[in-house]
Amino acid sequence: MAGQVTYHVRRAILPASAGLAAVAVITAIALLLVNSRGAQAAQAPVGLGTAANFSVLAGSTVTNTGPSFLAQDLGVSPGSSATGFPPGLVGGTIHLADAVALQAKNDLTTAYNDAAGRTPFTNLPAELGGSTLIHGVYRIGAAQLTGQLTLDSQGDPSAVFIFQIDSTLVTAANSSVIFINGASPCNVYWQVGSSATIGTNTAFLGNILAATSITMNTGATLQGRALAQTGAVTLDTNTITEPLCLQPTGTPTTTPTGTPTATPTGTPTGTPTGTPTGTPTGTPTGPPTGTPTGGPTVRPTRTHLPITGPGGGNTLVPMLTAAGTGMVVVGGLLVFLYRRRMHES
């Protein structure tokens, strides 16, 4: 008998223990996921200020060879030289050592320092080619890109990528940076401690914030901005387009600018001029026919259940009766089985 009791106790305890173990495992996995996401905390965009209006901004000079195209402004400050335009084309305005270029340079310095100071960051090896990265801040000694770098926003078009590069950024020929799942070049920042060199026919994306200089070799393209603080920006048959800033889906990006200006100007001018002149002259002399004269005998009305069953009968009561009978039978059977098992034990 004692063995049988122990057996039944074990049968009751083991499933509960397994359930508790499963809960513990699920909780541990959830904590790991939360901690891993915390390491890549969401970052706010780096504010470029008026520097966001420039495709190219340099400290000393800008030189161009071939039919380059800059979608936005070109600026130099404190230098005052920009050669090669034409054949290069500037979609915006050229600012050489003027107040606009100076303000943009000051805003660039602020943005550079902001990007350089972001935390927490993840350390990466020098070679970025072949990697897929999610949003966050990444620290690299000297960055090199050979092949393709993929940036995955995981469905968030406002995801921010910041690369803190201590010294140089160099890309090999025909390399590329691509986005998947809604990432936006508008929110990618390359903070370069010295100089950046974008290789021949490289397709690059993001805002390059270089402490010294930026060189774009023949045929390289940039969806973003080439912004150098103190040195030169050198171009050779390049295309620099303004980065597309994606917006979260499901929210309007524009607001109506027009409001209704017209209101009804007409009002009804006519009113009824005639009034009834006659009044009833007769009054009832007898009580309504067909009703008792000794006082009201109103009886409460009854609401009848709809007739739903065949033959005109109400099936609600038989259904409830059948259900109750079934429950009694099942209950009796369960009690019988329980007593029999206890007797056998």
C-alpha positions as CSV (number, residue, x, y, z in Angstrom):
1,M,0.0,0.0,0.0
2,A,2.8,2.4,0.9
3,G,4.4,1.7,-2.4
4,Q,1.2,2.5,-4.3
5,V,0.8,5.8,-2.4
6,T,4.4,6.7,-3.3
7,Y,3.7,5.9,-6.9
8,H,0.6,8.1,-7.0
9,V,2.5,11.0,-5.3
10,R,5.3,10.7,-7.8
11,R,2.7,10.8,-10.6
12,A,1.3,14.0,-9.2
13,I,4.7,15.7,-8.5
14,L,6.6,14.9,-11.7
15,P,4.4,16.8,-14.1
16,A,4.4,19.8,-11.8
17,S,8.2,19.7,-11.6
18,A,8.4,19.5,-15.4
19,G,6.1,22.5,-15.7
20,L,8.2,24.6,-13.3
21,A,11.4,23.6,-15.1
22,A,9.8,24.7,-18.4
23,V,8.8,28.1,-16.9
24,A,12.3,28.6,-15.6
25,V,13.8,27.9,-19.1
26,I,11.4,30.3,-20.8
27,T,12.2,33.0,-18.2
28,A,15.9,32.6,-18.7
29,I,15.5,32.9,-22.5
30,A,13.4,36.0,-22.2
31,L,16.0,37.6,-19.9
32,L,18.8,36.8,-22.5
33,L,16.7,38.4,-25.3
34,V,16.1,41.5,-23.2
35,N,19.8,41.9,-22.3
36,S,21.0,41.3,-25.9
37,R,18.6,44.0,-27.2
38,G,19.7,46.4,-24.5
39,A,23.2,46.2,-25.8
40,Q,21.9,47.7,-29.1
41,A,19.9,50.5,-27.5
42,A,17.9,52.6,-29.9
43,Q,19.8,55.8,-30.9
44,A,18.5,59.2,-31.9
45,P,19.7,60.6,-35.2
46,V,22.7,62.8,-35.2
47,G,21.7,66.4,-35.8
48,L,23.5,67.8,-38.8
49,G,22.0,71.3,-38.6
50,T,22.6,73.3,-41.7
51,A,25.3,70.9,-42.9
52,A,22.4,68.7,-44.0
53,N,21.9,71.0,-46.9
54,F,25.2,70.1,-48.4
55,S,26.3,67.3,-50.6
56,V,29.9,68.3,-50.2
57,L,31.5,70.4,-47.5
58,A,35.2,71.0,-47.1
59,G,37.6,72.9,-44.9
60,S,40.3,73.8,-47.5
61,T,39.2,73.1,-51.0
62,V,37.0,71.0,-53.3
63,T,38.5,69.7,-56.6
64,N,36.6,67.8,-59.3
65,T,37.4,65.9,-62.4
66,G,34.8,64.8,-65.0
67,P,31.0,65.2,-65.0
68,S,30.3,64.8,-61.3
69,F,26.8,65.6,-60.0
70,L,26.0,67.0,-56.5
71,A,22.3,67.1,-55.7
72,Q,22.6,69.6,-52.9
73,D,24.9,72.5,-52.0
74,L,28.6,72.7,-52.2
75,G,30.5,74.6,-49.5
76,V,34.1,75.5,-48.5
77,S,35.1,77.2,-45.2
78,P,37.5,78.7,-44.2
79,G,39.0,77.9,-47.7
80,S,37.5,79.6,-50.7
81,S,38.4,77.3,-53.7
82,A,36.2,74.9,-55.6
83,T,37.5,73.8,-59.1
84,G,36.0,71.6,-61.8
85,F,32.5,73.1,-61.8
86,P,31.8,72.8,-64.7
87,P,32.1,70.1,-65.9
88,G,30.8,69.1,-62.5
89,L,27.2,70.2,-61.8
90,V,25.8,71.4,-58.5
91,G,22.0,71.0,-58.0
92,G,22.1,73.5,-55.1
93,T,24.2,76.6,-54.4
94,I,28.0,77.0,-54.2
95,H,29.1,78.7,-50.9
96,L,32.8,79.7,-50.8
97,A,34.0,81.2,-47.5
98,D,30.7,82.9,-46.8
99,A,28.5,83.0,-43.7
100,V,26.4,80.0,-44.9
101,A,29.4,77.8,-45.3
102,L,30.8,78.9,-42.0
103,Q,27.6,78.0,-40.2
104,A,27.5,74.7,-41.9
105,K,31.1,73.9,-40.8
106,N,30.2,74.8,-37.2
107,D,27.2,72.5,-37.3
108,L,29.4,69.8,-38.8
109,T,31.8,70.0,-35.9
110,T,28.9,69.7,-33.4
111,A,27.6,66.6,-35.3
112,Y,31.0,65.0,-35.5
113,N,31.5,65.3,-31.7
114,D,28.0,64.0,-31.1
115,A,28.6,60.9,-33.2
116,A,32.0,60.3,-31.6
117,G,30.6,60.3,-28.1
118,R,27.6,58.0,-28.5
119,T,27.4,54.9,-26.2
120,P,27.0,52.1,-25.7
121,F,29.0,50.7,-28.7
122,T,30.0,47.4,-30.1
123,N,33.6,46.7,-31.2
124,L,34.0,45.4,-34.8
125,P,37.0,44.1,-36.7
126,A,38.5,46.2,-39.4
127,E,37.0,44.3,-42.3
128,L,33.3,45.1,-42.7
129,G,32.7,43.2,-46.0
130,G,30.4,40.2,-45.7
131,S,28.7,41.4,-42.5
132,T,25.1,42.1,-41.7
133,L,24.5,44.6,-38.9
134,I,21.4,45.8,-37.1
135,H,21.0,49.3,-35.7
136,G,23.4,50.6,-33.0
137,V,26.8,52.2,-32.4
138,Y,29.9,50.4,-33.7
139,R,33.5,51.2,-32.8
140,I,36.3,50.3,-35.3
141,G,40.1,51.1,-35.2
142,A,40.7,51.5,-39.0
143,A,37.7,50.4,-41.2
144,Q,38.0,48.6,-44.5
145,L,35.2,47.5,-46.8
146,T,35.8,44.8,-49.3
147,G,32.7,43.4,-51.0
148,Q,29.2,44.1,-49.4
149,L,28.1,45.4,-46.1
150,T,24.4,44.9,-45.2
151,L,22.5,47.1,-42.8
152,D,19.3,45.6,-41.5
153,S,16.8,48.0,-39.8
154,Q,14.5,45.0,-38.8
155,G,11.5,46.8,-40.1
156,D,12.1,50.2,-38.4
157,P,12.7,52.9,-41.0
158,S,13.9,55.2,-38.2
159,A,16.7,52.9,-37.1
160,V,20.1,54.6,-36.6
161,F,23.6,53.3,-37.5
162,I,26.6,55.1,-36.2
163,F,30.2,53.9,-37.0
164,Q,32.9,55.4,-34.8
165,I,36.2,55.0,-36.8
166,D,39.4,56.0,-34.9
167,S,41.5,56.6,-38.0
168,T,40.7,55.8,-41.7
169,L,37.9,54.5,-43.7
170,V,38.9,52.8,-47.0
171,T,36.7,50.8,-49.4
172,A,38.0,48.5,-52.2
173,A,36.9,48.9,-55.8
174,N,33.3,47.8,-56.6
175,S,32.3,47.5,-52.9
176,S,28.9,48.4,-51.7
177,V,26.7,49.2,-48.7
178,I,23.1,48.0,-49.0
179,F,20.0,48.3,-46.8
180,I,17.3,45.7,-46.0
181,N,14.0,45.9,-44.2
182,G,13.4,49.6,-44.4
183,A,16.7,51.1,-43.4
184,S,17.3,54.8,-44.4
185,P,20.6,56.3,-45.6
186,C,19.5,59.4,-43.8
187,N,20.2,57.7,-40.5
188,V,23.7,56.3,-41.2
189,Y,26.7,58.2,-39.9
190,W,30.4,57.4,-40.6
191,Q,32.5,59.4,-38.0
192,V,36.0,59.1,-39.4
193,G,39.0,60.1,-37.2
194,S,41.2,61.2,-40.1
195,S,40.4,60.6,-43.8
196,A,38.0,58.5,-45.9
197,T,38.7,57.0,-49.3
198,I,35.8,55.6,-51.3
199,G,37.1,53.2,-54.0
200,T,36.5,53.1,-57.7
201,N,32.9,52.2,-58.6
202,T,31.9,51.8,-54.9
203,A,28.2,52.3,-54.1
204,F,28.3,53.9,-50.7
205,L,25.5,55.0,-48.4
206,G,25.3,57.4,-45.4
207,N,26.8,60.6,-44.1
208,I,30.6,60.7,-44.0
209,L,31.8,63.0,-41.2
210,A,35.6,63.1,-41.6
211,A,37.9,65.0,-39.4
212,T,40.4,65.7,-42.2
213,S,39.6,64.8,-45.9
214,I,37.4,62.7,-48.2
215,T,38.5,61.3,-51.6
216,M,36.0,59.7,-54.0
217,N,37.7,57.7,-56.7
218,T,36.4,57.3,-60.3
219,G,32.8,56.3,-60.7
220,A,32.1,56.0,-56.9
221,T,28.6,57.0,-55.9
222,L,27.3,58.2,-52.6
223,Q,23.7,58.4,-51.4
224,G,24.4,60.7,-48.5
225,R,26.9,63.5,-47.8
226,A,30.7,64.0,-47.9
227,L,31.5,66.4,-45.1
228,A,35.2,67.1,-44.2
229,Q,36.1,69.4,-41.4
230,T,39.6,70.7,-42.1
231,G,40.9,69.2,-45.4
232,A,39.8,68.8,-49.0
233,V,37.1,66.8,-50.7
234,T,38.4,65.3,-54.0
235,L,35.9,64.1,-56.7
236,D,36.3,62.2,-60.0
237,T,33.1,61.5,-62.0
238,N,31.0,60.9,-59.0
239,T,27.3,61.2,-58.2
240,I,26.2,62.3,-54.7
241,T,22.5,62.2,-54.2
242,E,20.5,63.4,-51.2
243,P,19.7,60.5,-48.8
244,L,16.1,59.4,-48.7
245,C,14.6,59.7,-45.3
246,L,12.0,57.0,-44.9
247,Q,9.0,57.6,-42.6
248,P,7.3,55.0,-40.4
249,T,4.4,53.4,-42.3
250,G,0.8,54.1,-41.3
251,T,1.3,57.7,-40.3
252,P,0.6,60.7,-42.6
253,T,3.7,62.7,-43.7
254,T,1.7,65.7,-44.9
255,T,-1.0,67.8,-43.4
256,P,-3.8,69.5,-45.2
257,T,-2.9,73.1,-46.0
258,G,-6.3,74.3,-47.1
259,T,-9.3,75.1,-45.0
260,P,-12.8,75.6,-46.1
261,T,-13.4,79.3,-46.8
262,A,-17.0,79.3,-48.0
263,T,-20.0,79.4,-45.7
264,P,-23.7,79.5,-46.6
265,T,-24.7,83.1,-47.3
266,G,-28.4,82.6,-47.8
267,T,-31.0,82.2,-45.0
268,P,-34.7,81.3,-45.4
269,T,-36.7,84.5,-45.8
270,G,-40.2,83.2,-45.8
271,T,-42.3,82.2,-42.7
272,P,-45.8,80.8,-42.6
273,T,-48.3,83.6,-42.5
274,G,-51.5,81.7,-41.9
275,T,-52.7,80.3,-38.6
276,P,-55.6,77.9,-38.0
277,T,-58.8,80.0,-37.3
278,G,-61.2,77.1,-36.5
279,T,-61.4,75.1,-33.3
280,P,-63.4,71.9,-32.6
281,T,-66.9,72.7,-31.4
282,G,-68.0,69.3,-30.4
283,T,-67.0,67.3,-27.3
284,P,-67.4,63.6,-26.7
285,T,-70.6,62.8,-24.8
286,G,-70.2,59.1,-24.1
287,P,-67.5,56.7,-23.1
288,P,-65.6,54.8,-25.7
289,T,-67.6,51.9,-27.0
290,G,-66.4,48.4,-26.4
291,T,-64.7,49.1,-23.1
292,P,-66.0,48.8,-19.5
293,T,-67.3,52.1,-17.9
294,G,-66.5,51.2,-14.4
295,G,-62.7,51.9,-14.6
296,P,-59.6,50.5,-16.3
297,T,-59.1,46.8,-16.3
298,V,-55.6,46.8,-18.0
299,R,-53.8,43.5,-17.6
300,P,-50.0,43.1,-18.0
301,T,-49.0,41.8,-21.3
302,R,-46.9,38.7,-21.7
303,T,-43.9,38.1,-23.9
304,H,-44.0,34.7,-25.5
305,L,-40.9,32.8,-26.5
306,P,-40.7,32.2,-30.2
307,I,-41.8,28.8,-31.5
308,T,-38.6,27.3,-32.8
309,G,-39.2,23.5,-32.8
310,P,-41.1,21.4,-35.3
311,G,-44.7,21.1,-34.7
312,G,-45.0,24.5,-33.0
313,G,-43.5,23.5,-29.6
314,N,-40.8,25.5,-27.7
315,T,-37.6,23.4,-27.7
316,L,-35.7,25.4,-25.0
317,V,-37.0,23.3,-22.0
318,P,-36.4,19.9,-23.7
319,M,-32.9,21.0,-24.6
320,L,-32.1,22.1,-21.0
321,T,-33.6,18.9,-19.6
322,A,-31.5,16.7,-22.0
323,A,-28.3,18.6,-21.1
324,G,-29.0,18.3,-17.3
325,T,-29.6,14.6,-17.7
326,G,-26.4,14.1,-19.6
327,M,-24.4,15.9,-16.9
328,V,-25.9,13.8,-14.2
329,V,-25.0,10.6,-16.0
330,V,-21.4,11.7,-16.7
331,G,-21.1,12.8,-13.0
332,G,-22.3,9.5,-11.7
333,L,-19.9,7.6,-14.0
334,L,-17.0,9.6,-12.8
335,V,-17.9,9.0,-9.1
336,F,-18.2,5.3,-9.8
337,L,-14.8,5.1,-11.5
338,Y,-13.2,7.1,-8.7
339,R,-14.5,4.8,-6.0
340,R,-13.5,1.7,-7.8
341,R,-10.0,2.9,-8.2
342,M,-9.7,3.9,-4.6
343,H,-11.0,0.4,-3.6
344,E,-8.4,-1.3,-5.8
345,S,-5.7,0.9,-4.2
